[in-house]
Amino acid sequence: MAPPRMALSLAAALLAAEARGLPRLVVDTERVVAPVRREVFGGNLEYITAPSPEARRLTEALPLLRFPGGDADADFLWDRETPSPCGRRGTDWPLAAELAARGGAALFLESNLPRGTPRGFAAWVADARSRGLRVPWVQVGNEVWGSWDRGFRSPAQYARDVRAHALALRALGPMPAFALPVGTAEEEPWNREALRLTADMVGALDYHFYPNHHERPRVRPEEVIAGAEAIAPLLARLRAMVREVAPARQGAIGVLIGEWDGAADPPPRSQAAALPAGVPYAQWSMANALFYGAALGEFLLGGVLGATFYEVQGYRFGALPGDRCMPSDGRVLRPKVLALELWLNHTGQHMVSTNMVDVPSYMVDGPTDWDGYAGPVPYVRAYASVSEDRQGLYLMVVQRGPRSVAPALEVELRGFDPEPVAREWAVAGASPWDTNENVGGPPEAVRVQEGEVRVPGRRFLYGLRPWSVTALELRRARPRRAP
């Protein structure tokens, strides 16, 4: 391990901060602002996922799995073998159940609305429970509000489907909570009517968050990175709808983010064999990792009940490339999953207050999609959490620009005297386009870099890596014993 990186003394820190106008982070460890709901670190597990060792390892690390994931619900029936066009086994129900059991994951199960039945879905939930698996969330269909979805329904018909499934599930005993899929602001009439008709049945709205769907070359990495800024307004809009449409249930209906990702610029799967060599794509690059680094913090602070990124494995959106019909290099981990793993591995149990001042920003025009963001984007975002015993402090710092905009961060800790050395894990790039694939470089060019940082006290300067997501773990100093 490299020697600890230096942090300046308090006097030098203050002088440097005044001279450079550096951003400042104040962490109040005694002010808890939200619980850390680990289900926010979940993912979509599609049945087309190849059961490779790499896909298995990632799946077993996730605390919440949405299965069969995305549009696959219209093809997948849990008690039948789904034919594969390439003759290779995908992630069928027995394998998905095995992976969930190994990792202790909770399940968010989607019913097959076009081909399945309420009784068949209830039998699936019963089978999951017989295997000792938790099924806290269920969903009837997928994006049923969209005319492209094979399960598309009017609000009235969808409400009847939900009640039929609830009746079948009631025979099992305690029911899982229903997630009501809702569309973007463009689908507001459908959303409101479906909520009005099902409010007594659902425990959460399920929103699919894709703030940037430009294709290359129109995609701009700074807009992809900025997508996380749209999360707080989105959650406010969804909760306002619940207050207005179902006021008696506003304390009982939360928000799930059943699918989410930051970009979509690679060409369709049909063109995968003809990808132009040497072209980096934002979706597979540090730009998306920087979006993930801030988005997960915003989900936690926003009180999201659970979130499942799209998706564990897939040619375009996967954290791992490929699928059962498309072999891939198992060494390739897309940077977004590295940012997710930092949150998975280096987060406490309680989010605590952070306040940032003097942070430089840039502007984006947006929106680039229904959920795109327009406005100022701070170059630095930081999130803090503490362990249950308050002995550990975890910082997640997202530097969304070059070193010149913010070379360092002045940190002030309140209510926490740190040990003199902190541990550090960073995912960083020389630019937002840095990637592990399609550019002829090593498959681990972007990776997690581990090190140590010297922390002289409650106030210190922390040197920022450009284009980075960094996790810091600080331990509380042991009180000195009286002589």
C-alpha positions in Angstrom: 0.0 0.0 0.0 1.3 3.5 -0.8 2.3 5.8 2.0 -0.5 8.0 3.4 -1.3 11.0 1.3 -0.6 14.2 3.2 -3.3 16.6 4.6 -2.2 20.1 5.5 -2.1 21.5 9.0 -5.0 23.6 10.1 -3.0 26.8 9.7 -1.8 25.9 6.3 -5.3 24.7 5.4 -6.9 28.0 6.3 -4.3 30.0 4.4 -4.6 27.8 1.3 -8.4 27.9 1.4 -8.4 31.7 1.6 -5.9 32.0 -1.2 -7.5 29.6 -3.6 -11.2 30.0 -2.6 -11.5 26.3 -2.1 -14.8 24.6 -1.4 -15.6 23.8 2.2 -17.4 20.8 3.6 -18.9 20.9 7.2 -19.9 17.5 8.5 -22.1 17.5 11.7 -21.8 13.9 12.9 -24.3 14.5 15.7 -27.2 15.5 13.3 -28.7 12.4 11.7 -30.8 13.3 8.6 -31.8 10.0 7.1 -31.4 6.2 7.6 -29.1 4.3 5.2 -31.6 2.0 3.5 -29.3 -0.5 1.9 -32.0 -1.6 -0.6 -31.0 1.6 -2.5 -28.0 -0.3 -3.7 -30.0 -2.9 -5.6 -30.1 -4.0 -9.2 -32.2 -5.4 -12.0 -31.4 -9.0 -12.6 -32.7 -10.0 -16.1 -33.3 -13.6 -17.0 -31.1 -13.1 -20.1 -28.1 -12.5 -17.8 -25.4 -15.0 -18.4 -24.6 -17.0 -15.2 -20.9 -16.2 -15.4 -18.7 -16.1 -12.3 -18.5 -12.3 -12.6 -22.3 -11.8 -12.9 -22.8 -14.2 -10.0 -20.4 -12.3 -7.8 -22.0 -9.0 -8.5 -25.5 -10.3 -8.0 -24.7 -11.9 -4.7 -23.4 -8.5 -3.4 -26.7 -6.6 -4.1 -29.2 -6.3 -1.2 -32.3 -6.0 -3.5 -32.9 -7.7 -6.8 -35.7 -6.8 -9.2 -36.4 -9.9 -11.2 -36.9 -10.8 -14.1 -36.0 -7.2 -14.7 -37.3 -4.6 -17.1 -39.1 -5.7 -20.2 -38.3 -9.4 -19.6 -41.5 -9.7 -17.5 -43.6 -10.2 -20.6 -41.5 -13.2 -21.7 -40.6 -14.8 -18.4 -42.8 -17.4 -16.5 -41.2 -18.6 -13.3 -42.3 -22.2 -13.6 -41.4 -22.8 -17.2 -38.0 -22.9 -19.0 -37.7 -19.9 -21.2 -36.2 -21.0 -24.6 -32.9 -19.3 -25.4 -32.2 -18.3 -29.0 -28.5 -19.2 -28.6 -28.9 -22.5 -26.6 -27.3 -21.2 -23.4 -29.0 -21.1 -20.1 -29.9 -17.7 -18.7 -30.7 -16.8 -15.2 -33.9 -18.8 -14.7 -35.8 -18.8 -11.4 -33.9 -21.6 -9.6 -30.6 -19.8 -10.3 -32.0 -16.4 -9.4 -33.3 -17.9 -6.1 -29.9 -19.4 -5.4 -28.1 -16.1 -6.0 -30.6 -14.2 -3.8 -30.2 -16.8 -1.0 -26.4 -16.7 -1.2 -26.3 -13.0 -0.9 -29.3 -12.6 1.5 -31.0 -10.3 -1.0 -34.6 -9.2 -0.9 -36.7 -9.7 -4.0 -38.8 -7.2 -6.0 -40.7 -9.6 -8.3 -42.5 -8.6 -11.5 -45.5 -10.5 -12.7 -46.0 -11.5 -16.4 -49.1 -9.4 -17.1 -49.7 -10.4 -20.7 -49.2 -14.2 -20.2 -49.4 -14.9 -16.5 -52.2 -15.2 -14.1 -52.7 -13.9 -10.5 -52.8 -17.5 -9.2 -49.6 -18.3 -11.0 -47.9 -15.2 -9.5 -49.1 -16.1 -6.0 -47.6 -19.6 -6.5 -44.3 -17.9 -7.4 -44.3 -15.8 -4.2 -45.2 -18.9 -2.2 -42.3 -20.8 -3.8 -39.9 -17.9 -3.0 -41.0 -18.0 0.6 -40.6 -21.7 0.8 -36.9 -21.2 -0.1 -36.5 -18.8 2.8 -36.4 -15.7 0.6 -37.9 -12.3 1.4 -40.3 -10.7 -1.1 -41.0 -7.2 0.3 -42.1 -5.8 -3.1 -44.1 -7.1 -6.0 -45.2 -5.4 -9.2 -48.0 -6.3 -11.7 -46.2 -5.9 -15.0 -43.6 -3.4 -15.9 -44.1 0.0 -17.6 -47.8 -0.5 -18.0 -48.4 3.2 -18.5 -46.5 3.1 -21.8 -48.1 2.1 -25.1 -44.9 0.3 -26.2 -45.1 -2.1 -23.2 -46.9 -5.4 -23.9 -48.7 -5.1 -20.6 -50.1 -1.6 -21.4 -53.4 -1.0 -19.6 -55.8 1.8 -19.0 -55.7 2.9 -15.3 -59.1 1.2 -14.7 -58.0 -2.1 -16.2 -54.7 -2.0 -14.3 -56.5 -1.3 -11.0 -58.6 -4.5 -11.7 -55.4 -6.4 -12.4 -53.8 -5.2 -9.1 -56.9 -6.2 -7.1 -57.0 -9.7 -8.7 -53.3 -10.2 -7.8 -53.9 -9.0 -4.3 -56.8 -11.4 -3.9 -54.6 -14.3 -5.0 -51.7 -13.2 -2.7 -54.0 -12.7 0.3 -54.3 -16.5 0.7 -50.6 -16.7 1.4 -50.8 -14.7 4.6 -48.9 -11.4 5.0 -48.9 -9.8 1.6 -45.9 -8.1 0.0 -46.3 -4.5 -0.8 -47.4 -3.5 -4.3 -45.4 -1.0 -6.3 -47.4 1.1 -8.7 -45.5 1.9 -11.8 -45.8 5.5 -12.8 -44.5 7.3 -15.9 -42.9 10.7 -16.5 -44.6 14.0 -16.2 -45.9 13.4 -19.7 -48.0 10.5 -18.4 -49.5 12.6 -15.5 -53.1 11.8 -16.3 -52.4 8.0 -16.3 -50.4 8.3 -13.2 -53.0 10.2 -11.2 -55.9 8.1 -12.2 -54.0 4.8 -11.5 -53.0 6.1 -8.1 -56.5 7.2 -7.3 -57.8 3.7 -8.1 -55.1 1.7 -6.3 -54.0 4.0 -3.4 -55.5 1.7 -0.8 -53.5 -1.2 -2.2 -50.0 0.1 -3.0 -47.0 0.8 -0.7 -44.9 2.7 -3.2 -44.7 4.4 -6.5 -42.2 2.8 -8.8 -40.4 5.3 -11.0 -37.9 4.6 -13.8 -35.3 7.3 -13.9 -33.4 7.9 -17.1 -32.4 11.6 -17.3 -30.2 11.4 -20.4 -31.0 9.4 -23.5 -29.1 11.2 -26.2 -27.1 9.0 -28.7 -23.6 9.7 -29.6 -22.4 12.2 -30.9 -25.1 14.4 -29.3 -24.4 13.2 -25.8 -22.4 15.6 -23.6 -20.7 14.1 -20.5 -21.4 17.1 -18.4 -25.1 16.6 -18.9 -24.8 12.9 -18.0 -23.0 13.9 -14.8 -25.6 16.6 -14.0 -28.5 14.1 -14.1 -28.2 13.4 -10.4 -29.3 17.0 -9.7 -32.8 16.1 -11.0 -33.5 13.6 -8.2 -34.6 15.9 -5.5 -37.1 17.7 -7.7 -38.4 14.4 -9.0 -39.0 13.0 -5.5 -40.8 16.2 -4.5 -43.0 16.0 -7.6 -44.0 12.4 -6.9 -44.7 13.0 -3.2 -46.8 16.1 -4.2 -48.9 13.8 -6.4 -49.5 11.4 -3.6 -50.5 14.3 -1.3 -53.0 15.7 -3.9 -54.5 12.4 -5.2 -54.4 10.2 -2.1 -54.0 12.5 1.0 -55.1 9.8 3.4 -52.2 7.6 2.3 -49.4 10.1 2.0 -47.6 8.6 5.0 -48.0 5.1 3.7 -46.9 5.4 0.0 -43.2 5.8 -0.5 -41.0 5.9 -3.6 -39.0 3.1 -5.3 -36.7 3.7 -8.3 -37.2 0.4 -10.1 -34.9 1.2 -12.9 -32.3 3.9 -13.4 -29.2 4.8 -15.3 -27.4 8.0 -16.5 -26.9 7.6 -20.3 -27.8 5.6 -23.3 -25.4 6.5 -26.1 -24.1 3.2 -27.3 -25.8 1.9 -30.5 -28.4 -0.8 -30.3 -27.4 -4.4 -29.6 -28.0 -5.2 -33.3 -25.0 -3.0 -34.1 -22.7 -4.3 -31.4 -20.5 -6.3 -33.8 -19.8 -3.1 -35.8 -18.9 -0.7 -32.9 -16.4 1.8 -34.3 -13.1 1.0 -32.7 -11.6 3.6 -30.4 -14.9 5.4 -29.6 -15.6 5.9 -25.9 -19.3 6.0 -24.8 -20.5 8.0 -21.9 -22.6 5.1 -20.6 -19.6 2.9 -20.2 -17.3 5.7 -18.9 -16.5 7.8 -15.9 -19.3 10.2 -16.8 -21.9 7.6 -15.8 -19.8 6.6 -12.7 -19.9 10.3 -11.6 -23.7 10.3 -12.1 -23.9 7.1 -10.0 -21.7 8.5 -7.3 -24.0 11.5 -6.7 -27.3 9.7 -7.5 -27.0 7.1 -4.8 -26.3 9.9 -2.2 -29.4 11.7 -3.4 -31.6 8.6 -3.2 -30.4 8.1 0.4 -31.0 11.7 1.4 -34.3 11.7 -0.4 -35.7 8.8 1.6 -36.1 6.4 -1.4 -37.2 3.0 -0.1 -35.2 1.1 -2.6 -33.5 1.5 -6.0 -32.4 -1.1 -8.5 -30.1 0.1 -11.2 -30.5 -1.1 -14.7 -28.9 -3.7 -14.9 -26.5 -6.4 -13.6 -25.5 -7.6 -17.1 -26.4 -6.5 -20.6 -24.8 -5.3 -23.8 -25.9 -1.7 -23.4 -27.0 -0.9 -19.8 -25.2 -3.7 -17.9 -22.7 -3.1 -15.2 -21.1 -6.1 -16.9 -21.2 -6.3 -20.7 -22.8 -9.2 -22.6 -25.6 -11.6 -21.9 -26.3 -15.3 -22.4 -26.1 -14.9 -26.2 -23.2 -12.5 -26.2 -20.0 -13.7 -24.5 -18.0 -10.9 -23.0 -14.6 -10.2 -21.3 -15.3 -11.0 -17.7 -12.5 -8.6 -16.6 -14.4 -5.6 -17.8 -16.3 -3.8 -15.0 -18.0 -0.6 -16.2 -17.0 2.3 -14.1 -20.6 2.8 -12.8 -20.5 -0.4 -10.9 -17.3 0.6 -9.3 -19.0 3.7 -7.9 -21.9 1.5 -6.7 -19.4 -0.8 -5.0 -17.9 2.1 -3.1 -21.3 2.9 -1.7 -22.0 -0.7 -0.9 -18.7 -1.3 0.9 -18.1 2.1 2.6 -21.3 3.4 4.0 -22.5 3.5 7.6 -26.0 3.1 9.0 -27.1 6.8 9.4 -26.7 9.7 7.0 -25.6 12.8 8.8 -25.7 16.5 8.0 -23.3 18.0 5.4 -23.1 21.6 4.4 -21.0 22.7 1.4 -20.0 26.3 0.7 -17.9 28.1 -2.0 -18.3 25.2 -4.4 -17.7 26.2 -8.0 -20.4 25.1 -10.5 -21.1 24.9 -14.2 -24.4 25.3 -16.1 -26.3 22.9 -18.3 -29.2 23.8 -20.4 -31.1 20.5 -20.4 -33.3 18.8 -20.2 -31.9 16.0 -22.3 -34.9 13.7 -21.6 -38.1 13.9 -19.5 -36.1 13.9 -16.3 -33.2 15.9 -17.5 -31.8 18.8 -15.4 -31.2 22.4 -16.3 -29.4 24.8 -14.1 -26.2 25.1 -12.0 -24.3 22.0 -11.2 -21.8 22.0 -8.3 -18.5 20.5 -9.3 -18.2 18.8 -5.9 -20.8 16.8 -4.0 -20.2 15.1 -0.7 -22.2 12.8 1.5 -21.5 11.5 5.0 -22.7 8.6 7.2 -21.8 7.2 10.6 -21.7 3.7 11.9 -24.3 2.5 14.4 -21.8 2.8 17.3 -20.7 6.3 16.0 -17.1 5.1 15.9 -16.9 5.2 12.2 -17.4 8.1 9.8 -17.8 7.5 6.1 -17.4 10.3 3.5 -18.3 10.0 -0.2 -16.8 12.8 -2.3 -17.7 13.2 -5.9 -15.4 15.6 -7.9 -17.2 16.2 -11.2 -14.5 18.3 -13.0 -10.8 18.7 -13.6 -8.3 19.5 -10.9 -8.2 23.1 -11.8 -11.8 23.8 -10.6 -11.4 22.3 -7.2 -7.9 20.9 -6.3 -8.8 20.4 -2.7 -11.7 20.4 -0.2 -11.5 22.0 3.2 -13.2 19.6 5.6 -14.5 20.4 9.1 -15.8 17.6 11.3 -18.2 18.5 14.1 -18.6 16.0 17.0 -15.9 13.7 15.7 -12.2 13.6 16.6 -10.6 11.4 13.9 -7.6 9.1 14.2 -4.6 10.5 12.3 -4.9 8.2 9.3 -8.0 7.5 7.2 -8.5 4.9 4.6 -9.3 5.9 1.0 -10.9 4.1 -2.0 -11.2 6.1 -5.3 -12.5 5.5 -8.8 -11.1 8.2 -11.0 -10.3 9.2 -14.6 -8.1 11.6 -16.5 -11.4 12.7 -18.2 -15.1 11.9 -18.0 -14.6 9.7 -21.1 -12.2 7.3 -19.4 -13.5 3.7 -19.9 -12.5 0.1 -19.8 -13.8 -1.0 -23.2 -13.8 -0.3 -26.9 -10.8 2.0 -26.9 -8.0 -0.6 -27.1 -6.8 0.0 -23.6 -6.5 -2.4 -20.7 -9.9 -3.8 -19.4 -9.0 -2.4 -15.9 -7.9 1.1 -16.9 -10.6 2.5 -14.6 -10.4 0.6 -11.3 -10.7 1.2 -7.5 -7.4 2.7 -6.1 -6.8 2.2 -2.4 -4.7 4.2 -0.1 -4.4 6.1 3.1 -4.8 9.8 4.0 -3.2 11.6 7.0 -5.8 13.6 8.9 -4.3 16.0 11.5 -7.5 16.9 13.3 -11.1 18.0 12.9 -10.2 20.4 10.2 -8.0 19.5 7.3 -7.5 19.9 3.5 -8.3 16.9 1.4 -6.7 16.8 -2.1 -9.3 15.9 -4.7 -8.7 13.7 -7.7 -10.2 15.0 -10.9 -13.3 13.2 -12.3 -13.6 10.9 -9.2 -15.8 9.2 -6.8 -13.9 8.7 -3.5 -14.8 6.9 -0.3 -13.1 7.8 3.0 -13.3 5.9 6.2 -12.3 7.7 9.4 -12.3 6.2 12.8 -12.9 8.0 16.0 -9.8 8.6 18.0 -9.7 6.8 21.3 -9.8 9.2 24.3 -6.5 9.6 26.1 -6.3 8.0 29.4 -5.7 10.1 32.4 -2.1 9.7 33.8 
